[in-house]
């Protein structure tokens, strides 16, 4: 009978204890080794944690994108009196009101002038005109055909 030569490989047959935690206790003089049990979570808890981590990652990406889009900080700020104000908003509004009141008569005059021009145009449109008087008698020949 031929057997496989070489040493027996026992290391793969032994349990890997490097990742396990043990408690060594003595019970009635005997040394007893008991492995600590890991707390296993349910699939629902694991899925919930994965979902929360994914949401956190998306939020982090959004924050990063906002930071990248943010404008560069202003290196040299303008002084407070860069655009000085003489009087203020109330004085500005009073000046605008006075200017509007000053323009009121001009607007009224322009409105009246436009109304008068429209009336003249309508009157001219209603007039009846004789073509022979306007174009002349020789424009229309006796046979009713216009000259070439």
C-alpha positions as CSV (number, residue, x, y, z in Angstrom):
1,X,0.0,0.0,0.0
2,X,1.3,3.4,-1.0
3,X,0.6,6.3,1.3
4,X,1.1,10.0,0.5
5,X,4.5,11.0,1.6
6,X,5.3,14.0,3.8
7,X,4.1,15.4,7.1
8,X,0.5,15.5,8.1
9,X,-0.9,19.0,7.9
10,X,-2.7,19.6,11.1
11,X,-2.8,23.4,11.2
12,X,-5.8,23.6,8.9
13,X,-7.7,21.1,11.0
14,X,-7.4,23.1,14.2
15,X,-10.0,25.8,15.1
16,X,-8.7,29.3,14.6
17,X,-8.8,30.7,18.1
18,X,-7.1,34.0,17.4
19,X,-10.3,35.9,16.9
20,X,-12.2,34.2,19.8
21,X,-12.3,35.5,23.4
22,X,-12.2,33.0,26.2
23,X,-12.9,33.0,29.9
24,X,-10.7,30.7,32.0
25,X,-12.3,29.7,35.3
26,X,-11.8,27.0,37.8
27,X,-14.8,24.8,38.8
28,X,-14.2,22.4,41.7
29,X,-10.5,22.3,41.0
30,X,-10.8,21.8,37.2
31,X,-9.8,24.6,34.8
32,X,-12.7,25.3,32.5
33,X,-12.5,27.4,29.3
34,X,-15.7,28.9,28.0
35,X,-15.9,31.1,24.9
36,X,-17.6,34.5,25.2
37,X,-20.7,34.7,23.1
38,X,-20.9,37.5,20.6
39,X,-24.0,39.6,20.6
40,X,-25.5,38.9,17.2
41,X,-27.9,41.5,15.7
42,X,-31.0,40.8,13.6
43,X,-31.0,41.4,9.9
44,X,-33.5,44.3,10.3
45,X,-31.1,46.0,12.7
46,X,-28.2,45.6,10.3
47,X,-30.2,46.8,7.3
48,X,-31.4,49.9,9.3
49,X,-27.7,50.7,10.2
50,X,-26.7,50.3,6.5
51,X,-29.5,52.6,5.5
52,X,-28.5,55.2,8.1
53,X,-24.9,55.0,6.9
54,X,-25.9,55.5,3.3
55,X,-28.0,58.5,4.2
56,X,-25.1,60.0,6.2
57,X,-22.8,59.5,3.2
58,X,-25.3,61.2,0.8
59,X,-25.6,64.1,3.3
60,X,-21.8,64.4,3.5
61,X,-21.5,64.5,-0.3
62,X,-24.1,67.3,-0.4
63,X,-22.2,69.3,2.2
64,X,-19.0,68.8,0.2
65,X,-20.7,70.0,-3.0
66,X,-22.0,73.1,-1.2
67,X,-18.6,73.9,0.1
68,X,-17.1,73.5,-3.4
69,X,-19.8,75.8,-4.9
70,X,-19.3,78.5,-2.2
71,X,-17.7,81.6,-3.5
72,X,-14.2,82.5,-2.5
73,X,-13.9,84.7,0.6
74,X,-13.5,88.4,0.0
75,X,-9.8,89.2,0.5
76,X,-10.0,93.0,0.8
77,X,-13.3,94.3,2.1
78,X,-14.6,97.8,1.2
79,X,-14.7,100.4,3.8
80,X,-18.1,101.3,5.4
81,X,-18.0,104.8,3.8
82,X,-17.3,103.4,0.3
83,X,-20.7,104.5,-0.9
84,X,-21.7,107.2,1.6
85,X,-25.3,108.3,2.0
86,X,-26.1,112.0,2.1
87,X,-29.6,112.1,3.6
88,X,-31.3,108.7,3.6
89,X,-34.3,106.8,2.2
90,X,-36.9,109.3,3.5
91,X,-35.2,112.2,1.7
92,X,-34.7,110.1,-1.4
93,X,-38.4,109.3,-1.5
94,X,-39.4,112.9,-1.0
95,X,-37.1,114.0,-3.9
96,X,-38.7,111.3,-6.2
97,X,-42.2,112.5,-5.2
98,X,-41.3,116.1,-5.9
99,X,-39.9,115.1,-9.3
100,X,-43.0,113.1,-10.1
101,X,-45.2,116.1,-9.2
102,X,-43.1,118.4,-11.4
103,X,-43.5,116.0,-14.4
104,X,-47.3,115.8,-13.9
105,X,-48.2,118.9,-16.1
106,X,-45.9,117.7,-18.9
107,X,-47.7,114.3,-18.8
108,X,-51.1,115.9,-18.9
109,X,-50.1,118.1,-21.9
110,X,-48.7,115.1,-23.8
111,X,-51.9,113.1,-23.1
112,X,-54.1,116.0,-24.4
113,X,-51.9,116.4,-27.5
114,X,-52.2,112.7,-28.3
115,X,-55.9,112.9,-27.8
116,X,-56.2,115.9,-30.2
117,X,-54.1,114.1,-32.8
118,X,-56.3,111.0,-32.6
119,X,-59.4,113.1,-33.1
120,X,-57.9,114.9,-36.1
121,X,-57.0,111.5,-37.6
122,X,-60.5,110.1,-37.1
123,X,-62.0,113.2,-38.7
124,X,-59.7,112.9,-41.7
125,X,-60.7,109.3,-42.0
126,X,-64.4,110.2,-42.0
127,X,-64.1,112.8,-44.8
128,X,-65.5,111.8,-48.2
129,X,-63.2,112.8,-51.1
130,X,-63.8,112.8,-54.9
131,X,-61.1,110.9,-56.7
132,X,-61.4,113.1,-59.8
133,X,-60.8,116.2,-57.8
134,X,-57.8,114.7,-55.9
135,X,-56.1,112.9,-58.9
136,X,-57.1,115.3,-61.6
137,X,-59.5,114.9,-64.5
138,X,-56.9,113.7,-67.0
139,X,-56.0,110.7,-64.8
140,X,-59.1,108.9,-65.7
141,X,-59.8,108.7,-69.5
142,X,-63.3,108.7,-70.9
143,X,-63.2,104.9,-71.4
144,X,-62.5,104.4,-67.6
145,X,-59.0,102.8,-68.1
146,X,-56.1,104.4,-66.2
147,X,-53.1,105.5,-68.3
148,X,-49.9,103.4,-68.3
